[in-house]
């Protein structure tokens, strides 16, 4: 089992010293990766489910923040949970992600993308909320095409993106393409993970039967797309106080990575250290 951790800037703060201290401590503890959440813009009345989000929550750009973290660390992998892909142009994003990967010497490897749930965020970025699924599928294809293209360029003619003989450098560090994990809590997300993803990272508000059904669906879609279902990584959220029995249960469900979510801000480092000791992350 791999263990990563999420830095929830809206609750821990966007102070640069605190972010770097958190990242360095996570690396010293032995966590595999550090995840950052994403929102481009909030507004009064924005809700995720029944939770109304305070519009002043400080969401720094996750890619800028991860670049900043990469310069101060040596080993820890860089992740997003989740990057709102339909609201970013994939031609620009391909360059940004490859640049971070090169500058970090191959650590931009936990990219997780999702659709977003706030209609006002889509409107603000000029995206039709109803098309964001198709737009995401197309953007994933564009990212991979640009990363794999050579000096002669690549072309694409889709519903949302079109270009001819486009060349994008630098390339990811030492690999043809960056892994793209799919986040979400819907069956559509599970299907997308099977058809296009290198991994599936479902949300936290699902019952056990629905979770199992979604994982089965992702694997079935992978088979239908002539992809290897066994190669699909399966990431789940966990808690800082989770017992070994819970980890064993998740492993039995096929989970390959656990991401520790929000922790009491007043006891961040102590709780991270205790978790690392309990699961021998430093070994």
Secondary structure in CASP SS format (residue, H / E / C, confidence):
PFRMAT SS
TARGET T0000
AUTHOR 0000-0000-0000
METHOD secondary structure of the structure
MODEL  1
X C 1.00
X E 1.00
X E 1.00
X E 1.00
X E 1.00
X E 1.00
X E 1.00
X C 1.00
X H 1.00
X H 1.00
X H 1.00
X H 1.00
X C 1.00
X C 1.00
X C 1.00
X H 1.00
X H 1.00
X H 1.00
X H 1.00
X H 1.00
X H 1.00
X H 1.00
X H 1.00
X H 1.00
X H 1.00
X H 1.00
X H 1.00
X H 1.00
X H 1.00
X C 1.00
X C 1.00
X C 1.00
X E 1.00
X E 1.00
X E 1.00
X E 1.00
X C 1.00
X C 1.00
X C 1.00
X C 1.00
X C 1.00
X C 1.00
X C 1.00
X C 1.00
X C 1.00
X C 1.00
X E 1.00
X E 1.00
X C 1.00
X C 1.00
X E 1.00
X E 1.00
X C 1.00
X C 1.00
X C 1.00
X C 1.00
X C 1.00
X C 1.00
X C 1.00
X C 1.00
X C 1.00
X H 1.00
X H 1.00
X H 1.00
X H 1.00
X H 1.00
X H 1.00
X H 1.00
X H 1.00
X H 1.00
X H 1.00
X H 1.00
X C 1.00
X C 1.00
X C 1.00
X C 1.00
X E 1.00
X E 1.00
X E 1.00
X E 1.00
X C 1.00
X C 1.00
X E 1.00
X E 1.00
X H 1.00
X H 1.00
X H 1.00
X C 1.00
X C 1.00
X H 1.00
X H 1.00
X H 1.00
X H 1.00
X H 1.00
X H 1.00
X H 1.00
X H 1.00
X H 1.00
X H 1.00
X H 1.00
X H 1.00
X H 1.00
X H 1.00
X C 1.00
X C 1.00
X C 1.00
X C 1.00
X C 1.00
X C 1.00
X E 1.00
X C 1.00
X E 1.00
X E 1.00
X E 1.00
X C 1.00
X C 1.00
X C 1.00
X C 1.00
X H 1.00
X H 1.00
X H 1.00
X H 1.00
X H 1.00
X H 1.00
X C 1.00
X C 1.00
X C 1.00
X C 1.00
X H 1.00
X H 1.00
X H 1.00
X H 1.00
X H 1.00
X H 1.00
X H 1.00
X H 1.00
X H 1.00
X H 1.00
X H 1.00
X H 1.00
X H 1.00
X H 1.00
X H 1.00
X H 1.00
X H 1.00
X H 1.00
X H 1.00
X H 1.00
X C 1.00
X C 1.00
X C 1.00
X C 1.00
X C 1.00
X E 1.00
X E 1.00
X E 1.00
X E 1.00
X C 1.00
X C 1.00
X C 1.00
X C 1.00
X E 1.00
X E 1.00
X E 1.00
X E 1.00
X E 1.00
X C 1.00
X C 1.00
X C 1.00
X C 1.00
X C 1.00
X C 1.00
X C 1.00
X C 1.00
X C 1.00
X C 1.00
X C 1.00
X C 1.00
X C 1.00
X C 1.00
X E 1.00
X E 1.00
X E 1.00
X E 1.00
X C 1.00
X C 1.00
X H 1.00
X H 1.00
X H 1.00
X H 1.00
X H 1.00
X H 1.00
X H 1.00
X H 1.00
X H 1.00
X H 1.00
X C 1.00
X C 1.00
X E 1.00
X E 1.00
X E 1.00
X E 1.00
X C 1.00
X C 1.00
X C 1.00
X C 1.00
X C 1.00
X H 1.00
X H 1.00
X H 1.00
X H 1.00
X H 1.00
X H 1.00
X H 1.00
X H 1.00
X H 1.00
X H 1.00
X H 1.00
X H 1.00
X H 1.00
X H 1.00
X H 1.00
X H 1.00
X H 1.00
X C 1.00
X C 1.00
X C 1.00
X C 1.00
X H 1.00
X H 1.00
X H 1.00
X C 1.00
X E 1.00
X E 1.00
X E 1.00
X E 1.00
X E 1.00
X E 1.00
X C 1.00
X C 1.00
X C 1.00
X C 1.00
X C 1.00
X H 1.00
X H 1.00
X H 1.00
X H 1.00
X H 1.00
X H 1.00
X H 1.00
X H 1.00
X H 1.00
X C 1.00
X C 1.00
X C 1.00
X C 1.00
X E 1.00
X E 1.00
X E 1.00
X E 1.00
X C 1.00
X C 1.00
X C 1.00
X C 1.00
X H 1.00
X H 1.00
X H 1.00
X H 1.00
X H 1.00
X H 1.00
X H 1.00
X H 1.00
X H 1.00
X H 1.00
X H 1.00
X H 1.00
X H 1.00
X H 1.00
X C 1.00
X C 1.00
X C 1.00
X C 1.00
X C 1.00
END
